[in-house]
Amino acid sequence: TNMAVALMIAAAFQRTASMGIESYSTSIYNELPDFYDTSHNGIMRHKEIKSLGQIFIDYDVYEDFGLTLLHKHFDLDTNEMIVETIYDNVSISSPIPIPVSNSTADEDMFGHRYAFINHNWVPVEFSVYSEGNPNIMQRHDKLAESDTFLLELGAKLTQMNLKDVFGVGIQTRDHFGSCSEGTVETEIGSRALMVTSQNNMNPEFGKFDGLNSCGFEAPAFWAFTKDEDGVVLDNCRHQ
């Protein structure tokens, strides 16, 4: 209805203020599905993923953002958040206490994975600004200012009944290697994750993200490109 559209547009213009730590909730992260429970969506929904990817192409944001499979690997304790630190060719994500608002730690953190909840985009994972990826700050600001793109993506996810499956993510690891190489996420210890390029992967670090008893890998993040005809090509950069 017109009223529903008006409410979504109003929410879009309030979104910039809600994309930081102040809108984060540990309970929202803990309500995300376990990776193994949702990994089939990354394998079976190729058509839907390409359709969503067209929105990234249309708004010319495909070099900065991508589609992410909403998932978790473990629950967080109260007042914890997942924070990724990026180095030259590897990133480590682990829980830390939620920092005090407007503190130095707060200023150095940026949401990089978002879920569309109650007509709003809320962060579920964060990155720390570092020399390992200087683009994260600019890309976060660009995402916060991309109201029309976020509005259309959220509306499309809702229409397709996929807002609990996919979200939007900032490309924080695209400097690890070429698209064809891809990246691999692996669990290190009981409450930490490492991401690196497949060429750098050492099996001693642990198990591949998506490698279950059946031996398959499930994609969890998609960057998009286009060919000469403007056709969307999906590139899974994180498995």
N, C-alpha and C positions, 0 to 999 in steps of 0.2 A: 504494500500500500504506500501512498504518498507519505503518510505519517512515519512509517517504518524507514523509508528512504531518508526523510528529513532527520530522524534520530541518528541514523548511521553517519550522515554527513556532519551533524553536530559533534558526534563522538570523534570523528576524524580530526576536527580542528582542535580538540582537547588532547590529542594523542601525544604531542611533543612532550608535554609535562609528565606523561605517564610511562615514558619509555626508559626511565632510569631506575636506580636501586629503590627509590621510594615506593615504586609500584610493585616491587617483588615480594613474593610470599613463598616461604618454604613449602607450605601445604600445596601450592599450585605445582611446584616441581614434583613433589611426592605423588601427586595424582597422575602424572604422566605414565603411560604404559611401559612395562618392562620391554627391553629391546626384543627379546625373543618372542614376546606376545604380539608385537606389531611389525616385525621384520618382513612378514609376508606382503605387507602393503607396499614396501619398496620394490618388491619383485613383481607383483601381480598388477600394479596400477600404472603401467607404462603409458597407456592412452591418457589417463587423467593427468599424469605428471607433465606430459607434453602440452596438454591444454593449459595447465597452470603456467608452464614456462612461457607461453605466448604473451602473458601479461608482463613478464620481465623484459621480453623483447620489445613490446609495444611502448613501454615507458623508458626504454634505453637504460635500464639499471642492471642488465645481466652481467656486466663486468664487475659489479660491486656486491651484489646480493645473490642468494640462491634459495632453493626450496629445501627445507630440512624435514627429516622424519622425526616427529616428536617422540622422544623416548628417554628412559633413564636406565642406568646400570645398577643403581643401589639407591636406597632411601637416604635422605638427609636428616640429621638431628634438628631439633627446633632452633631457629635462628642461624642456620647454615646456608651457604650458597656455593654453587659450583663456579670456580674461577679458573680460566685457562691462562697460562703464561706461555708466551711464544718465544722460541729461541730461533737460531738460524735455520734449522731444518727439522725441528721437532717441537711439539707443544705438549705441555703437561697440564691436565685438569684435575683439580682436587678440591674438597670442601674447605671453606674457611668461615669464620664467624662473620655475619653481616656487619659491615663497618658502620660507624656512626655517620649520619647524614651530614654532608658538607665537610667531612674530614678529608685529610690528604689522601687516604686510601680510597674514599668515595670518589674523589675527583679523578683518580687514575683508572677507574673501572668503567667498562662500557658493556652494555648488554649486547650479545652477539647472536643469540637464538631467542625467537619470540613466538608465542602462541596467541591465537586470536580467541579471546575469552570475553563474553558479555560485550560484544561490539567494540572491543579495545585490544590493542596489541600490548602484551605484557612480557617482560623478559623472564626467561627460565634458566639461561646460562650467561656467564659474563667472561670478558677477557680483560687482562691488564695491559695497559699501553706499555710497549717496550720497543727498543730499537729493532727487535726481531721482525716486527711488522708495523712500520710507521703509518701505514694507510688506515689502521683500525679507527683512529680518531675521526678522520675525514669521512670515512664510510659510515660511522655511527651517526654523525651529524647529518649526512645526506639522507640516511634512512629516516631520521626523526623529522626531516622536512618533506618527505615524500608522501604527503597526505593522500593525494589522489591515487597513487599506486597502491598504498596500503589499504585504502578503502575498497578499491576494486578487487584486490587479492582476497581480502577478508570476506567480501560479499560472494566471491566465486567459491571459496572454500565452504562457506555456509550453504550455498546453493547445491553444491556437490556432496554435502554431508561429510566433509573431510576436514573440518576445522579441528577435530580432535586427533587427526592423523598427521597432517602436515602444518608446518609453520614457515616463517621466513628467517633466514640467517645471513649474517654478514660474512663475506668471504675473508677469512682471517688466515687461511693457510695456502692460498694460491701460489705463493712464492716457493713452496716446497718442491715443485716439479711441474712437468708438463701435464696437460689434461689426460693424455693417454696413460701416464704413469699412475695417476690416482693417488689417494692416500689411504692409509689403514689405521684404524683405531684399535688399540689393544689394552686390556686391563693389566695394570701393574700393581700388585698388592690387592687388597680388598676394597680400597676406596680411592683409587686414582686411575687415570686414563692417559695414555700416550697416543699421539697422532704423529705419523711421519709418512714420507713417501714410501710406496711399496719397494722401491729400489733400496731404501735405507733400512727396511724392516729386518730386524734380527729376531728369529723365532724364540730366542731365549727370553725375550721380554715378556712373553705370555701368549695368550690366544688372540686370534684375529676377531675383530668385531663382526658378529654375524656367523662365525664358525660354530655350528652346533653339532650335535651327535650325527646329523645327516651330512655334515661336511660342506655346507653351502655358505656363501658369503652374501649378505644382503646390503644393498646400497642404503645410505642414510643421509646423503646430501647431494644435491644436483646443481651444477652450474650450467647455464644455457648459452648457446651460441646460435648463429644463423648462417645459412648458406647464401649463395648469390640470389636465390629466389625468395629469400626471407623466411624459409622454412625453419622451424625450431628444431634444433638438435640438442638432445639432452646429454650431458656429460656428467656421469657420476664421479665426483672427485673424492668421495669419502666412502669407504666400505668397512 
